[in-house]
């Protein structure tokens, strides 16, 4: 029986081969995520985690483990999405590479610490609650719109490392690329929105790399929960979502430089609100 505990206390799951419906669902998810990653500079985790959680639950995965695997799978897939997105923004001259380098050490520390330690220790129910709260905040900001006004200049290197550590830590816990934190921070520090979005897209790669290292380390001793799983990572999901998202990210980046995105941000905010409610409901179910 799917999800039964054996005498040894280990949970086993049998998804069987990837069916065409499952592949189609993952491809559709990757297509939408890739487009939004390119257009809005997001990594897509805010949308991927609830949907991947739902897909795993539908196939019999225990709820707490499904949340952790969804977070890790989402975070790792951003490795591929971010490369495609950052290259597109780089071609438009919208990436501040010195700023990326300044954030990167802190991101590495925070991402590995959260992925290797905290994710494994915290119950999936609490992670779902935290994710729902973050999604609700991001949804509200997307819906209300408005760009934070430049209130000050960028802080010094030490402060940027500290900010990077906070971004990396939070992103590893929710499987996100960090744009929901880095874009507002940079715009408040007088970085133009276009460059903030492009730089945030570039930051998605070190965020995802540090998080993935943490996920692998934290889940290394776990028994294989699903065919194709590596610790908390669900490798077939990563590859399928990444394939579609990498193809769509450049299109989204081109659209970001050609059209206003206020309406899309509001629609995306509404979707995130629905997904936040779904994750909160799953958490309340225990």
CORCORWO-V862037 format. One record per run of one state. SS is the DSSP state (hx for helix, st for strand, lp for the rest). FROM is the first residue (numbers start at 1). TO is the last residue. If there is no record, write none. Layout:
[[SS,FROM,TO] [SS,FROM,TO]]
This chain:
[[lp,1,4] [st,5,5] [lp,6,10] [st,11,11] [lp,12,19] [hx,20,40] [lp,41,44] [hx,45,58] [lp,59,62] [hx,63,91] [lp,92,96] [hx,97,121] [lp,122,123] [hx,124,144] [lp,145,156] [hx,157,174] [lp,175,178] [hx,179,188] [lp,189,192] [hx,193,218] [lp,219,228] [st,229,230] [lp,231,232] [st,233,234] [hx,235,256] [lp,257,261] [hx,262,285] [lp,286,286]]
